[in-house]
Amino acid sequence: MLRFFSNMRHFASHFKREIICLYRIFRYGEDLRFASFEASSPEILSHYKTSYFKKYLKGCFDTIIGLRIRKLMESRVFIPDQFKFLVEKGSSYYGKYQINGVYKNSFCLVQDTSGSIEIKFQKGHLGIYFFIGCHLGHSLSGSFQIFLDSQGVSIPILNKKIESLHDQWNLCYYQFSDEDKKRIAGSSVKVRWKLEKVKEPLLFTGPVFRLSSKTRRFIVIIADALRPTDLGIYNGGGLTPEIDRFFSKGIAFKNSYAQSNWTLPTFASMALSSYASSHNIVDPDRYLTPLPRSIPTLPELLQNQGFYTYGSVSHQRCNHSLGHHRGFDHFRSIPTVDARDGTLGRAGENNMLLQLNEFCDYFRRLKETNFFGFIHLFDTHFPYFDNSNHLNDQDLLFKETVHHYVKQSFRKNAGSNEIKFIFNRYQSKLAELDYQLGKMFKLFSERENTTVILTSDHGYTFDRNFINTLHDEEIRTPFLIHSNEFALKSASEDYFIESSIDLLPTATHLLGVQDLHQRSGQSIFNSELTLHSKKYAISELVYMNQYRLKIVGLGGVSIILGTSRDRATSKINLDGMAIMVYKPGSLSFDESKRFMLENMRASKLDSSIKVKVEKLLDNLSH
């Protein structure tokens, strides 16, 4: 009885403190005792009249909705990637789980308080990294232990109170002693874990090995809708000094073309090294399909070779639901724009800083690991939003918000002032991109065996008359490469690159990774690390019921063909295909036809499309 009254007295005291704290928060804005003095300090001149009750309720409602959305997203478990060093899986709850927008392959301790996996350790392993994940607002308690069992000996590598873990992915590292290395090198070791009690899911990833041998880093940066003509290294002005300085020691390709003019098909082309008319991941809504699991993506190929694969994307058209998470040990999808029923949406949050800071944190902390990074930044894509960290020194008399001019700019009757305003927003984001990338480039320069590629998924045109025409501004992309591992030789930077489909074979070629699948692209380098002499590039517009094909080549020769397509079956109406534009460039008419025919036959477009284009070219007269 005495214990009951003691507990009640403790509860009443705690309840009283909570009421007083809430009163102080509503009255003064703080829950501290000092708050009443701060509110009446003689240093205060006056008080504004405040009436924030409705806003407070709205804020609470938005917070509840946000938490609900996060919980719904975290409840989805995706198909995991295959763990290369796994010999035996002693736990059935293995999947790709999400915490706070980040997906990782992990084991879920949801029913059993213990589990194990058997993995193959190799000589030269200095230690292991692993992550422990806790969901937001978890009520887990007790201790969590991990052991390495080998040759009858159990080595404890973790013993931690769960209450001390953050509501996120917690990175842990265990350094092997000399005795540990002798015991486990070259043998199968059981990684065993034990949890005191299970209330809610606790996540545990497989180990990432720290290596004593030479490690390599390969980084791909995709700046969405970035145009080469705006970079200083392409004689585009002085907005990008950091990009210009870093890649001045590498190669800048002048004739780089994306394989489509919008994000959805180009990202699929980058993942699969396949033309849009082949992979058919082109429909924005009704007939949307994910990447086929039968064809390995670039991160899957590298993951199987022991690379730690890091992916960060910022648009729904390249996220996990489409299969772009496949092969990534770390995958974050954080949309920059707020999508609206298939439209481009509204200007959203500044995710660039978050993405780059998180990437640099992983890059620094995962030392002596083979590392592949893929970062997609959407901030240089329309629509553009205000950045409070940069000075607004242009167009100060435009009274409307950026959202107003975003809508105006997509109309063909938009005035020159509106277009100028949007272009200035783009330049502001480009300058910010350059500044932030400069910090990354400094970090890359400090690490040996690091190769960096900067490109875009497509271009962009501010002339509304050229939208969806495969105009050069829509499909030309920068393609910059810098490496302190490979002595890359530039024979002629005027040769053509198909930036979407050549990315995968270039990466696998440089890293010596075997790829047994037939790809549409090719490595931009040959075995001697000099440039391949590709003389053409192909781009396709596959959108709704439209199909257009553009081929460009040396000497300014180009051709655009168009027809219709069936959205439901993805079948292209080849009978209705016709030549829309033909430019022989600096070649004679007959020379340009021969050039087009030769390169069309050499391409890896679908054979039925090639046959039709060849017939149209044969029948083309001057």
Backbone hydrogen bonds, N-H to C=O, Kabsch-Sander energy under -0.5 kcal/mol:
donor,donor_aa,acceptor,acceptor_aa,energy
5,F,1,M,-2.2
6,S,2,L,-2.1
7,N,3,R,-2.3
8,M,4,F,-2.3
9,R,5,F,-2.4
10,H,6,S,-2.1
11,F,7,N,-2.5
12,A,8,M,-2.7
13,S,9,R,-2.1
14,H,10,H,-2.3
15,F,11,F,-2.8
16,K,12,A,-2.3
17,R,13,S,-2.0
18,E,14,H,-2.1
19,I,15,F,-2.2
20,I,16,K,-2.3
21,C,17,R,-2.5
22,L,18,E,-2.5
23,Y,19,I,-2.3
24,R,20,I,-2.4
25,I,21,C,-2.4
26,F,22,L,-2.4
27,R,23,Y,-2.5
28,Y,24,R,-3.4
29,G,24,R,-1.2
29,G,25,I,-0.9
30,E,24,R,-0.8
35,A,32,L,-1.5
36,S,33,R,-0.8
38,E,34,F,-2.2
39,A,35,A,-2.1
40,S,36,S,-1.0
40,S,37,F,-0.6
41,S,38,E,-0.8
44,I,41,S,-1.8
56,Y,52,Y,-2.8
57,L,53,F,-2.4
58,K,54,K,-2.5
59,G,55,K,-2.7
60,C,56,Y,-2.4
61,F,57,L,-2.6
62,D,58,K,-2.9
63,T,59,G,-2.2
64,I,60,C,-2.3
65,I,61,F,-2.6
66,G,62,D,-2.7
67,L,63,T,-2.5
68,R,64,I,-2.4
69,I,65,I,-2.7
70,R,66,G,-2.3
71,K,67,L,-2.5
72,L,68,R,-2.4
73,M,69,I,-2.6
74,E,70,R,-2.4
75,S,71,K,-0.9
76,R,73,M,-1.2
78,F,76,R,-0.5
78,F,96,K,-2.5
84,K,82,Q,-0.6
86,L,83,F,-1.4
87,V,118,E,-3.8
88,E,118,E,-1.7
90,G,88,E,-0.7
90,G,116,S,-1.9
94,Y,92,S,-1.6
95,G,106,S,-2.2
96,K,78,F,-2.6
97,Y,95,G,-0.8
97,Y,104,K,-2.2
99,I,102,V,-2.2
102,V,99,I,-1.7
103,Y,101,G,-0.5
103,Y,331,F,-3.3
104,K,97,Y,-2.3
106,S,95,G,-2.9
107,F,204,F,-3.4
108,C,93,Y,-3.0
109,L,107,F,-0.6
109,L,202,L,-3.4
110,V,108,C,-1.4
115,G,193,W,-1.6
117,I,191,V,-2.0
118,E,88,E,-3.2
119,I,117,I,-0.5
119,I,189,V,-2.8
120,K,85,F,-1.9
121,F,119,I,-0.6
121,F,187,S,-2.4
125,H,122,Q,-1.1
126,L,124,G,-0.6
126,L,210,R,-3.3
127,G,210,R,-0.9
128,I,174,Y,-2.1
129,Y,208,V,-3.4
130,F,172,C,-2.0
132,I,170,N,-2.1
133,G,203,L,-2.4
134,C,168,Q,-1.7
135,H,201,P,-0.5
138,H,135,H,-1.4
144,F,160,K,-2.7
145,Q,194,K,-2.8
146,I,158,L,-2.0
147,F,192,R,-3.4
148,L,155,I,-2.4
149,D,147,F,-0.5
149,D,190,K,-3.0
150,S,148,L,-0.6
150,S,153,V,-2.7
153,V,150,S,-2.0
155,I,148,L,-3.2
155,I,153,V,-0.6
157,I,146,I,-2.6
158,L,146,I,-1.4
160,K,144,F,-2.2
162,I,142,G,-2.9
164,S,161,K,-1.4
165,L,162,I,-2.0
168,Q,166,H,-2.3
170,N,132,I,-3.2
170,N,168,Q,-0.7
171,L,169,W,-0.6
172,C,130,F,-3.1
174,Y,128,I,-2.4
176,F,126,L,-2.4
181,K,177,S,-2.3
182,K,178,D,-1.8
183,R,179,E,-1.8
184,I,180,D,-2.3
185,A,181,K,-2.0
187,S,184,I,-1.9
189,V,119,I,-3.1
190,K,149,D,-2.2
191,V,117,I,-3.4
191,V,189,V,-0.6
192,R,147,F,-2.6
192,R,190,K,-0.8
193,W,115,G,-2.7
194,K,145,Q,-2.6
195,L,113,T,-3.5
196,E,143,S,-1.6
199,K,197,K,-0.5
199,K,200,E,-0.5
202,L,109,L,-0.9
203,L,133,G,-2.3
204,F,107,F,-2.3
205,T,131,F,-2.3
206,G,105,N,-0.6
208,V,129,Y,-2.9
210,R,127,G,-2.7
211,L,209,F,-0.5
211,L,368,E,-3.3
212,S,124,G,-1.9
217,R,449,N,-2.8
218,F,371,F,-2.5
219,I,451,T,-3.1
220,V,373,G,-2.9
221,I,453,I,-3.0
222,I,220,V,-0.5
222,I,375,I,-3.4
223,A,221,I,-0.6
223,A,455,T,-2.4
224,D,222,I,-0.8
224,D,377,L,-2.8
226,L,223,A,-1.8
230,D,227,R,-1.5
231,L,228,P,-1.7
234,Y,231,L,-1.4
235,N,232,G,-2.2
236,G,231,L,-1.9
244,D,240,T,-2.3
245,R,241,P,-2.3
246,F,242,E,-2.3
247,F,243,I,-2.3
248,S,244,D,-0.8
249,K,246,F,-0.9
250,G,247,F,-1.6
251,I,481,I,-2.4
253,F,251,I,-0.6
253,F,479,F,-2.4
254,K,493,E,-1.6
255,N,493,E,-0.7
255,N,495,Y,-0.6
256,S,254,K,-0.5
257,Y,255,N,-0.5
257,Y,497,I,-2.8
258,A,475,I,-3.3
266,T,262,W,-1.3
267,F,263,T,-2.5
268,A,264,L,-1.5
269,S,265,P,-2.2
270,M,266,T,-2.3
271,A,267,F,-2.2
272,L,268,A,-2.1
273,S,269,S,-2.4
274,S,269,S,-0.6
278,S,275,Y,-1.4
279,H,275,Y,-2.2
280,N,276,A,-2.5
282,V,280,N,-1.4
288,L,285,D,-1.4
291,L,322,L,-2.8
295,I,292,P,-1.1
298,L,271,A,-0.6
301,L,297,T,-2.2
302,L,298,L,-2.2
303,Q,299,P,-2.7
304,N,300,E,-1.9
305,Q,302,L,-0.9
306,G,303,Q,-1.8
307,F,302,L,-2.1
308,Y,370,N,-3.8
309,T,307,F,-0.7
310,Y,308,Y,-0.5
310,Y,372,F,-3.3
311,G,330,H,-3.1
312,S,374,F,-2.3
313,V,332,R,-2.8
318,C,315,H,-1.5
319,N,316,Q,-1.2
322,L,319,N,-0.9
323,G,320,H,-1.7
324,H,319,N,-1.7
326,R,323,G,-1.4
328,F,325,H,-2.0
329,D,309,T,-1.3
329,D,327,G,-0.5
330,H,309,T,-2.0
331,F,103,Y,-1.9
332,R,311,G,-2.3
333,S,101,G,-1.2
334,I,313,V,-2.5
334,I,332,R,-0.5
336,T,314,S,-1.9
338,D,346,R,-1.5
339,A,337,V,-0.9
340,R,343,T,-0.6
343,T,340,R,-1.8
346,R,338,D,-1.4
349,E,336,T,-0.7
351,N,349,E,-1.5
355,Q,351,N,-3.1
356,L,352,M,-2.6
357,N,353,L,-2.4
358,E,354,L,-2.2
359,F,355,Q,-2.3
360,C,356,L,-2.6
361,D,357,N,-1.9
362,Y,358,E,-2.0
363,F,359,F,-2.8
364,R,360,C,-2.2
365,R,361,D,-2.1
366,L,362,Y,-2.5
367,K,365,R,-1.9
369,T,366,L,-0.6
371,F,216,R,-2.7
372,F,308,Y,-2.9
373,G,218,F,-2.4
374,F,310,Y,-2.6
375,I,220,V,-2.6
376,H,312,S,-3.1
377,L,222,I,-3.1
377,L,375,I,-0.6
378,F,376,H,-0.5
381,H,378,F,-2.3
390,H,387,N,-1.7
393,D,391,L,-1.1
398,F,395,D,-1.3
399,K,397,L,-0.9
404,H,401,T,-0.6
405,Y,401,T,-1.3
406,V,402,V,-2.1
407,K,403,H,-1.9
408,Q,404,H,-2.0
409,S,405,Y,-2.3
410,F,406,V,-0.6
410,F,407,K,-0.8
411,R,408,Q,-2.0
414,A,411,R,-1.9
419,I,415,G,-2.0
420,K,416,S,-2.5
421,F,417,N,-2.3
422,I,418,E,-2.2
423,F,419,I,-2.5
424,N,420,K,-2.3
425,R,421,F,-1.7
426,Y,422,I,-2.1
427,Q,423,F,-2.3
428,S,424,N,-2.1
429,K,425,R,-2.1
430,L,426,Y,-2.3
431,A,427,Q,-2.4
432,E,428,S,-1.9
433,L,429,K,-2.6
434,D,430,L,-2.4
435,Y,431,A,-2.0
436,Q,432,E,-2.5
437,L,433,L,-2.8
438,G,434,D,-1.8
439,K,435,Y,-0.8
439,K,436,Q,-0.6
440,M,436,Q,-1.1
441,F,437,L,-2.9
442,K,438,G,-1.6
443,L,439,K,-1.4
444,F,440,M,-2.6
445,S,441,F,-2.2
446,E,442,K,-0.8
446,E,443,L,-0.7
447,R,444,F,-1.5
451,T,217,R,-2.5
452,V,482,H,-3.3
453,I,219,I,-2.5
454,L,480,L,-2.4
455,T,221,I,-2.4
456,S,478,P,-0.6
459,G,474,E,-2.6
460,Y,473,E,-1.8
464,R,462,F,-0.8
466,F,463,D,-2.1
467,I,464,R,-1.1
469,T,466,F,-1.2
471,H,466,F,-0.6
474,E,471,H,-1.7
475,I,471,H,-1.0
475,I,472,D,-0.6
476,R,472,D,-2.6
477,T,256,S,-2.5
480,L,454,L,-2.6
481,I,251,I,-2.1
482,H,452,V,-2.5
484,N,450,T,-1.8
488,L,486,F,-1.6
489,K,529,L,-2.7
491,A,489,K,-0.9
495,Y,492,S,-1.2
496,F,534,K,-2.9
497,I,255,N,-2.4
499,S,257,Y,-1.2
499,S,497,I,-1.0
500,S,257,Y,-0.6
502,D,498,E,-2.7
503,L,499,S,-0.5
506,T,502,D,-1.6
507,A,503,L,-2.2
508,T,504,L,-2.5
509,H,505,P,-1.9
510,L,506,T,-2.4
511,L,507,A,-2.1
512,G,508,T,-0.6
512,G,509,H,-0.7
513,V,508,T,-2.5
520,S,273,S,-3.4
521,G,273,S,-0.6
526,N,530,T,-2.7
529,L,526,N,-2.0
531,L,489,K,-0.6
532,H,524,I,-2.3
534,K,532,H,-1.1
537,A,552,V,-2.1
539,S,550,K,-2.6
540,E,259,Q,-2.2
541,L,548,R,-2.5
542,V,540,E,-0.7
543,Y,541,L,-0.6
543,Y,546,Q,-1.2
546,Q,543,Y,-3.0
547,Y,563,T,-1.8
548,R,541,L,-2.1
549,L,561,L,-2.7
550,K,539,S,-3.1
551,I,559,I,-2.3
552,V,537,A,-2.4
553,G,557,V,-2.2
554,L,535,K,-1.6
556,G,553,G,-1.2
557,V,554,L,-0.8
558,S,583,K,-2.5
559,I,551,I,-1.9
560,I,581,V,-2.6
561,L,549,L,-2.8
562,G,578,A,-2.3
563,T,547,Y,-2.4
565,R,545,N,-1.6
566,D,571,K,-2.6
567,R,565,R,-0.6
570,S,566,D,-2.0
573,N,564,S,-2.6
574,L,572,I,-1.8
576,G,573,N,-0.6
577,M,574,L,-1.2
578,A,562,G,-1.9
580,M,560,I,-3.0
581,V,560,I,-1.8
583,K,558,S,-3.1
586,S,555,G,-3.1
587,L,584,P,-1.6
592,S,588,S,-2.7
593,K,589,F,-1.9
594,R,590,D,-2.2
595,F,591,E,-2.5
596,M,592,S,-2.5
597,L,593,K,-2.6
598,E,594,R,-2.5
599,N,595,F,-2.1
600,M,596,M,-2.3
601,R,597,L,-2.1
602,A,598,E,-1.4
603,S,599,N,-1.2
609,I,606,D,-0.6
610,K,606,D,-2.1
611,V,607,S,-2.4
612,K,608,S,-1.8
613,V,609,I,-2.6
614,E,610,K,-2.5
615,K,611,V,-1.9
616,L,612,K,-2.1
617,L,613,V,-2.5
618,D,614,E,-2.5
619,N,615,K,-1.8
620,L,617,L,-0.9
